[in-house]
Every structure is written in structure tokens, then in C-alpha cells.
Amino acid sequence: MSTLALAAPVLGPATAVPFAAIAVAAAFLVDDGPLFELFARPGDRQDGRLNGLAGFGFAAAALALLLALPQAALPVDIFVAALLVLGFGNLGVEAVRSVRSNSFLAVAGFGAAAVPAAVAGQYFVAIVAGSTAMVDWSTVVLLAVVGTLIAALLRELLYERDDPLVVLSVGLVIWFVDALLGPVPTVELLAALVVTVGLGAISYGLGTADVSGMLTGVLLGVVTIVFGGFGWFAVLIAFFAIGGLASKFRYEAKLARGVAEDNDGARGTGNVLANAGVALLVVVALASTDWIDPAATVSLALPFAFAGSLATALGDTLSSEVGCLYDNPRLITTLERVDPGTDGAITWQGELAGFVGVGLIGGLSAVALPVGGAAVDGSLVVAGGIVAAGGVAGITTDSLLGATLEGDRLGNQWVNFLSTLTGGATSVALAVLL
């Protein structure tokens, strides 16, 4: 069904017609027989309707209609890639499942089938258009990889019946990425893929991330390298690596005290985005600076916002993971003694670990990111200090929110996001002032 997208270079927006016809037939006409059994999922058999196929058809038709937009229409190659990613990715998953039931291998099967299919689909569009000589292979591969990571992540988080949402999400996201992309050096892209996928597999193998967390981290890493560079990625991976190992530090002791993280300390998508979501937004803004404001203020603010948010994230992680191992914590707002693991509780050992974390990110950022130089009187020490100060403000905010709002009003992930936002904003404010 997904290969019907290859008609788009010829049919254009009219490609929506066959997909809509399939959706209508699946929803209202085919309710038994061999064709029904071929496409039916367990829930479809209960309902007597091919809901999965109908949803896929309607989603594909909706995406095809975007090909007809009068201005800035959806590119045909993006449409084709989005459908082939899901169709062939699902095929790869089923091929793996027929041999072995393993979530990591299933994701690997999804990627192994989806990326080549999306690359081939984009090249097919170029062949039909007679523009093969103008194909930018780095962009083609990057869009295929990003689309595959988005699809695999959503399939991990959602149900199989939500494939229509996956199709639409992949199409819209890679369309957005394509609009932001400038020239992508081939060597840099290959290095980004090797490094991020390799580190993602290691994080899963060490148990510091589950499958969804691994996919989110790989996606964030690829985007950071392509839009920011390896210096930005070095700061990001420092947070992931040190923070992940900290969650495993004396895990059995934390478990015995009842303060251990769930999922054996492995980070999931929610945890990754709560801590690195601000950094991701900054990287996207970095790619959008030609649209927003190329002024010096923006070029100064973005790296400090990125570094300050990650300094907060690492400082808070180390403070929590180390501090919960010690007795007699005190609530930050009243200094009264509370039980270990209480939201908003601090220990001097945890605070010290947090300061070490923000200092590490501050020092690394001063060297790896464009935060030093003339913007801060040429002083790397001042630049690192600004980042660290933002981190301290962020982890303090995290503790204050934990003591006052976390629980009934705010979940832990929102507290983490708001504290990293505070850390990034504080670093930017100090950088502008200094």
C-alpha cells in the first residue's frame, strides 16, 4: 500500500484519490474473506472492519492533499519518503519478529528497511523529474534517517493502530527539517550517524536508556550535530553519558532506600525531553536564525541557552542521584528534616555533586561552544562561569518547585523542563549583561 506513493510524481495531489478509495473500502466494504484476513489486526477482527488500513489510507490521502497547497506545497519526495518509511519499516519489524521477539532488534529491523526505502523513494522522484544530477545525497539520507527515527519512536510510544498519526507526523517533521536545512557535508553526516547510533546502542546495552529513550537521544544527537556541530554535541553527550551513569550509581542501595528511578534507571523519552527539550528547541532555533534574526544578540543567546539548560540538567541529575543516598536531607524552603527522596529535599553531598555537574558543563561549554570570545571580553573563565551560574539557578529552581508545586500541581518532568528553561534563561541574561 505504501508503494502507491510512487504514483505521486505523476498524479500529484490526485494521489489522494486511490488512498481515499482504499480507506473507504477498508472502512465500509471489506468485512470478511481473504482480503480482510490479509490486512486485519486483532482489533479489526473484533470490530469487523479494517480500521488500521482505513486509517492509513485516510492519513495518506490527507498528506497527499498538501501537495496541492498554492504556496509552499509539500514536496513530492517528502510525501513519498514519509509513506515508505512506515510501510517498509513495519515490514522490517515483522521480518524480525518472525525470527526473534526482541524490542531492540525490532527497532533495528524497522530502521534497516525504512532508511533504504525512503532513500530509494526520493531518488525515484528525482528520476521521474529528470533531475538525478541535482540530487543532494546528504540531504536525502538525512531526511530518511530523521523520518525513520521519528516513526520508530512514535511506534514505540503509541499503538500499532496509531500508524495514521505516525504517517502524518513523519511527513510534517521531515518537511520542516528540509525547510531548515542548509548544505550538509557528507563526511559530517556520516560521522554524526556513526557516532549517535553507536552511542545510542551503547546506552541501551548499559541500561542507561530504554528503546524509546535511545531513539530520542539518537534523534536529538543527529539534529544537534547537523544544525550545531560536534562542539554542541560534545556538551549534549556529556550530559547524557554522565547523567546516565549517575542513575546507575549504587542503584541497589537506592532501590533498598526506596528512592531509585523506575525502569531500572533507564531513561525513557519523557525523561530525555524533560531534561534536553530546551536544548532541542535551541538547536532548532539555531537552524532558523536566518528566518528569525541574524543579529549578534541571537548568536550570543542561543549557545548560552543551550549550555545553561544542560548545565541545569546534569547538575540536577547528579544532585538527585547522589543526594538521595544520604540521610537527614532538609526541605529547601523550610530547612526541616524530611525523608530521603522527598521532593524539594537537599543534602550538602547532593548540592556539592550538583555544583560539580554545572561546573563540568560550564567548563566544557567554554571550550566547545561559541560562548567565549569578544562577547565576554575574551575570557573563557567568565563564559564558563556564566553557564555554571545558570546551572545553579536552574537546580535551585528545581528544588523550589519540587518543594512547592511538584506532585498535585506539576509532574516531575514538567519541573525538570521548567528548571532547565530557567537555567538557560539565566545564562542568557548574564551573558547579555556581561
N, C-alpha and C positions, 0 to 999 in steps of 0.2 A: 504493500500500500504506500509506503513512504517513497518508493521509486517513482510514483506518479508525479512527484515534484519535478522530475526531469522534463516534464512537458512545459514547465513554466517559461523557458526561453522562447518557446513558440507561441503558447497560448496567452502568456501574460496573466492579467487578472482573471481571465476566463478559466484559469486552472482551478478556481474556486468551485466551478460547476461540477466536475467529476467527484471532487471530495465531498461536496454537499449532497450529491446523489447517493454516494456510499453511506453517508451519515443517515440520510432519511431511510434508506433500505435497511440499514442495521437497526435503526430505532423502531421501525414500524412494519417492515415486511418480512424479514428473515427471523423466524422464531423456532425453527427446528430443521432437521436434515443435516447433511454432511457439511454444508457451508456454515451453518450455525455452530456445529461441533468444532470446526476448524478454528473459529475466532473466539469461541465462548470462554470466558473466565468463570471461576466458581460462582461469583455473584451474578453473572449473566444467566447462568442456568437456573438460579433461584428466581430471577425476575422474568425469565422467558424472553429476554431482549438483549441484544448485543450492545450494552451500554458502553463498554470500552471502545469498540470500533466506532460507534456513533460519536462519542466524544472526540476521538482522534480526528474523524472526518470533519466535524464542525470546527475544531480548532485550526486544522489545516486550511479550511475554506476561509476562516476569518483572517488568518495570516496572509493568504493569497490576495484578499481584497486590499491589503495595504500596498500591493504592487500598483494599485490604481490611484494612489494619492496624487493630487495635482502638483504638489510641491514636495520635494524630498521624499519620494516614494521609496518603499522598501526595496533594496537591491535584489535582483533575481537570485544572485549567488548566495545571499544570506538566507533567503527563503528555502532554497534547495538544501543548504547545509543544515539548517535547523531540523528539517524533517528527516534527513538521512542520519543525523546524529542519533535521534531517538529510535528510528526504525532498526538500523543496523546495530546500535548499542544494545537494544533489547535482544536482538538475535545473538549477540556475543554473550550476554548474560545467560540465556537459555542453553547455549552450547556448553558453557562451563558447568552449569547446574546439572546437565545430563551426565557429567563425569564425576563432579565432586561438589558438595554443599559447603561453601566457604564464602563469607561475605567479601573478604578482601580479594579473593580470586574472581568473584563475580564482577566486582568493580573493574578489575584488570581486564576481564573479558569485554566489558562494556567499552572501555577505552580502546582496546586493541581493534575492535570492529568499527567503532564510531569515528575515530580520527581519520583513518584512511578513507572511509566512505564520504565524510564531509569534504576532505581534500579533493577526492575524485569528482564529487558533485560540483564543486566550484570550478574545477578545470573543465568539466563538461560544458558548463555555461559559457566559459571563455571560448571553447571550440565552436559552439553554435554561433556565438557572436563574431567569430573570426578574429579574436583578439588574444590569441595564445602568447604572442610575442610580448604582450604587455602584462602578463601575469606576474604579480609580486608574490613569490612563493613564501616569503617570510610572513607576510600578512595572511595568506591563505592558510598556512599551518597554524598560526597563532589563533585565528578565528575558529578553526576546527578544534584546537585544544581547549580554548576557553568555553566554547559551546559544549564540548564533551564533559568538562569538569562541572559546569552548571547543571547539565542534565543528570549526570551521575549523582551529584549532591542532592538534587531535588528528589530523585528516585529513592535515595537512601532515607530521606526525611519524610516523604509522602508515601501514599499507597499507589499500587500499580494502576488503579482506576483513575489516578490523577495525572496520567500521561498527557491529556489535553493541556493542562496547566504547564507541564514541562515544555511542550512544543512552543506555546506562546512565549514563555519566559526565555527560552533559549534564543528564539528569533529576535525578540526585543533587546536582549542583553548584548548579543554579538553585533546587532545593528548599531547600538550605542557605542560599543567598543570600536567598531570600524570607523564611526564618525570621529572618534577622538584620536585615532592612530595617525602618527606620522610615519616616516621611514623606520623600519625595524631591521637593524643589522642582523644578518643571518647567523653569524657567529654568536652574537649576544643572545639571540633567541634560542639557539641550540644549547648554549651553556645554561640559560635560565631553565629550560625544560629538564636537562640532566640533573642540575643541582636541586631544583624544587621537588621533582618526582623522587629522586634518591633520598632526600631528607624526609619527605613525606612517608616513604616506605620504612625508613629507619624509625621514625616517630611511632608508627603503628607497631613495628616489631618490638620496640621497647615498652610499649603500653602507655606512652605519654599522650596518645591521641587515639580515638576510635576511628572507624571508617569515615564518618561524616566530618569529624574534626580534621582528619588527614586531608580529605578533599578540599575543605575550606582553606586550610593552611597552604596547600599547593596552589590553589587558585589565587589566593592573596599574594603568595610569593611570586608567581609568574607576572601578575599585574604590576607588582612593585618593581620588579627588575625591568620590565619593558617600559613602563612610564617614568620610573625614577632612576633606576640604575643599581649597580651592585652595592654601592655605598648605602643606599636606602635599605636594600635587602639585608645587609650585614647587621644593621640595627634591629630590623624586624626579626631576623633569625636568632639574634642574641636573646631577645625576649622569649621566643618560642622554646629555644633549647634550655636556657637556664630555668625558665618557669616550669617547663615540663618535668625536668629533673627534680625541681623543688617539690613538685606534687608527689613524687615517688619517694622523697627523702623520709626515712623512718616511717614508712606507710603503715607497717604493722602496729607501731606504737600509737599512731594517730587513730587507727581502727579500734584499738583497745580503749582509747580515751573517748571514743565516740565523736571524733572531730574530723575524720577522714573524708575526703571528697568522694562522691558517688562514682560508680563505674570504674572502681579500682584506680582512681586518679587520672583516668584517660580523659583528655579534653574532647568535648563534642563541639558541634557547630555553634551552639548558643554561647558557650564559654569563649570560643575563639573570637566571635563577632563582638561579644560584650567587651572584651579586652582590646581587640585590634580593629574594631569597627571605625573608630575615629581616624586611625591611621589609614584605613582603606579609603575613607571619604577624602582625606588629604591627598592621597595618591591620584584619585580620580580628578580632584580639583587641579592638581599639578598638570595633568594631561589636558585640562580645559582652560589653562591660563590664557591661551590665545583668544578664547571666547569671553573670558571674564575680565581680566585686567592684567596687562603685561607689566604694570608698574613695579617699581622696586619694592614697594610695601608688600605686594603679594609674594614676590620671590623671597622676601625675608620671612614672611609669616608662615608659609607652608612647611619648610623644614623644621622650624621650631615647634609648630603644632604637632607634626608627626613625631618628633623626638620627645616632646613633653608628654604626649599621650602614652607612648610606650614606656617612658621612664616611670610613669604612674602605674602602668600595668605590671611591670616587673617588680617595682617596689611593693605594691600591694600584694602580689603573689608571694614574694619572699617573706613579707611581714606576717601574712596569714599562715603560710606553711611552716614557718619556724616558730612563730609566737604561740601557736596552738599546742606546742609540745611542752610548754612551761606552765607552772601553777601560778596562782594568785594574780591573774590578769585583772585590770581595772577598766571600768567603763570610761571612755574618753570624756564624756560630758560631766560626770559627777565624781570620777575617781573612786567610786565604791568598788569593792571586790565582787567579782562575778565568776561564774563557772567558765572554764576553758571552752572556747568555741562560741561564746555569746557574741552576737552581732554588735560591733562597736567597741569590743574589748581590746585592750592593748597590753603588751608586756614590753619591758625595756629590751629584751632579747629580740622580739619581733620588730620593734621600731628600729633597732640597730641593723637588722637584716634588711629592712626596707630602705634605709639610708644607703646601704651598700648597693642595693639594686638600682636606685635612682642615680647613684654615683657612677656605676658601670655604664649605664645608658648615656649619661651626660658625657663621660669621657670618650666613649665610642662615637657618639654623635658629633663631638667637636672635631674629630679626625675624619670621619667618613661622610658627613653631610655638609652641605654648604651653609653652615651656621656660623662659621668663624669669619675671618677676613675683615674687610673695611666696615662691614655692618656693625661690628662690635669692637672697633678700634684695633683690629688685628690680633686680639687676644683669644687664643683657644681656651684658656682657663676661664675667661669670662663667659664664653659661649657654652662651655660645659656646665658652668655654674648656673647659668640661666635655665638650661634644660633640667638640671638636678633640682633647682628651686621649684620649677613647675611640677616635677615629680613629687616633691614633698607636699606641695599644696594639694596635689591630687590624692595622695594616700591619706592625708588628713581629712579631706572631704569624704573619702570612702568611709573612714571610721565614724565621722559625724553622722553621715547618712545612715550607716549601719545602726548607730545608737538611737536614732530618732525616727527614721521613716521605714527602714527595711523590715520586711515581714508583712504586715497587713497592707501597707500602702505601696511599697516598692519591693520588687523581687531582687535577688542578688545580682542578676545580670544587668538590670537597669541601674543599680547602684554602681556597678563596675563601669558601665558606659558613661554615666554622668561624671564619675570621678576622673576617668581618662579625658573626658571633654574639658573638665576643669584644669587638669594638668597641662593639656595642650594650650588652652586659652591663656593660662598664667604665663607660660613660657613665651607666647607671642607678645603679650602685654609688656613683659620685662624687656624683651628684645627691642620692641619699638621705643620704649623709654630710654634704653641704654645705647 
